[in-house]
């Protein structure tokens, strides 16, 4: 019965994981919240609204559930506002024990600011002054015959 699972039959020629002689003990303790019959102990806090807590069943959930991780980076400001409004639209879903714990990342994309930024970049490129030669630059050293050595240490 065990032959098909033997290392030789499976062609597992690697070494086995090292095992401990004794199992290490866990830290902490287990807190008992119910008696032998399954009833909650009197010291356990209970919800006054529902004996099942804040669990939300399938019939109580909305038809479309928003994403758990919303990234606003490539969205417009209107799209980002619409998405965050959709996530916060159903507060019962956010408060339920099995509900949504949304994570909203990034900043919305503003196309107007990108256009202004591009225009300012093109203006600075068009208004660039004539090239200036720095006295210690390699281009100026090429003109003088007495300094043919490169300023780079590997040369």
C-alpha positions in Angstrom: 0.0 0.0 0.0 2.7 2.5 0.9 5.1 1.6 -2.0 3.8 4.3 -4.4 4.6 7.0 -1.8 8.1 5.8 -0.9 10.9 8.2 -1.7 12.6 5.6 -3.9 9.5 5.0 -6.0 8.8 8.8 -6.3 12.4 9.4 -7.1 12.8 11.8 -4.2 16.5 11.6 -3.7 16.7 14.8 -1.6 17.5 14.8 2.1 14.6 14.8 4.5 13.9 17.9 6.6 15.6 17.9 9.9 13.1 17.1 12.7 13.1 18.0 16.4 13.2 15.4 19.0 10.4 17.2 21.0 7.8 19.6 19.8 8.4 23.2 21.0 5.7 24.6 23.3 3.5 27.5 22.1 3.3 30.8 24.0 0.1 32.3 25.3 -3.1 30.5 26.3 -6.5 29.5 24.9 -9.4 31.5 26.3 -12.6 29.4 26.7 -15.7 31.3 25.7 -18.3 28.5 25.8 -19.3 25.8 28.2 -19.5 22.0 27.5 -23.0 22.5 25.9 -21.9 25.2 23.5 -23.5 28.1 25.3 -21.5 31.3 25.7 -20.2 32.0 29.2 -21.6 35.1 31.0 -18.3 36.9 30.9 -18.2 37.0 27.0 -19.5 40.3 25.5 -22.6 39.8 23.4 -24.2 41.9 20.7 -27.6 43.4 21.6 -28.6 43.8 18.0 -28.1 40.2 16.8 -27.1 36.9 18.6 -24.9 36.1 15.5 -22.9 39.4 15.9 -22.3 41.6 12.8 -22.2 38.7 10.3 -23.8 39.7 6.9 -25.4 36.9 4.9 -25.5 36.6 1.2 -29.0 38.1 1.0 -28.0 41.2 2.9 -24.9 41.9 0.8 -25.2 44.4 -2.1 -25.4 43.0 -5.6 -22.0 44.3 -6.6 -19.2 44.4 -4.0 -16.5 47.1 -4.4 -12.9 46.0 -4.7 -10.9 45.3 -1.5 -7.9 47.2 -2.9 -8.6 50.4 -4.8 -5.7 52.1 -6.5 -6.5 55.7 -7.5 -3.2 56.5 -9.3 -4.3 56.2 -12.9 -7.9 57.5 -12.4 -9.2 60.9 -13.0 -10.4 63.0 -10.0 -14.1 62.3 -10.9 -13.4 58.5 -11.2 -11.5 58.4 -7.9 -14.4 60.3 -6.2 -16.9 57.9 -7.7 -15.0 54.8 -6.6 -14.5 56.1 -3.0 -18.2 57.0 -2.8 -19.1 53.5 -4.0 -16.9 51.9 -1.3 -18.4 54.1 1.4 -22.0 53.8 0.1 -22.9 50.8 2.3 -21.7 51.3 5.9 -23.3 48.0 7.0 -20.9 46.2 4.7 -17.9 48.0 6.2 -19.0 47.3 9.8 -19.8 43.6 9.3 -17.5 41.0 10.7 -17.2 39.3 7.3 -17.4 42.6 5.5 -15.1 44.7 3.4 -11.9 46.2 4.8 -11.0 48.5 1.9 -7.5 49.7 1.2 -7.3 52.9 -0.9 -3.9 53.6 -2.4 -2.5 56.3 -4.6 -3.6 59.8 -5.6 -6.0 60.5 -8.5 -4.6 61.6 -11.9 -5.3 65.2 -12.8 -5.1 65.7 -16.6 -5.3 69.5 -16.4 -2.1 69.7 -14.2 -0.3 67.4 -16.6 -1.1 69.7 -19.5 0.1 72.7 -17.6 3.3 70.9 -16.7 3.9 69.8 -20.3 3.4 73.4 -21.5 5.8 74.8 -18.9 8.4 72.2 -19.9 8.1 73.0 -23.6 8.4 76.7 -22.8 11.6 76.2 -20.8 13.1 74.1 -23.6 12.3 76.7 -26.3 13.7 79.5 -24.1 17.0 77.7 -23.4 20.0 80.0 -23.9 22.9 79.3 -26.2 25.3 76.6 -25.1 28.1 77.9 -22.8 31.5 76.2 -22.6 32.7 75.7 -19.1 36.5 76.3 -18.8 37.4 72.9 -17.3 35.1 70.9 -19.6 36.7 68.1 -21.8 35.5 70.0 -24.9 37.7 73.0 -24.1 40.7 70.7 -23.3 40.6 69.2 -26.8 41.5 72.6 -28.4 44.7 73.0 -26.4 47.5 70.6 -27.7 49.5 70.7 -24.4 46.7 69.0 -22.4 45.8 65.8 -24.3 45.3 63.7 -21.1 41.8 62.9 -20.0 40.5 64.0 -16.6 39.1 60.5 -15.9 41.1 58.4 -13.5 41.0 55.3 -15.5 42.6 56.9 -18.6 
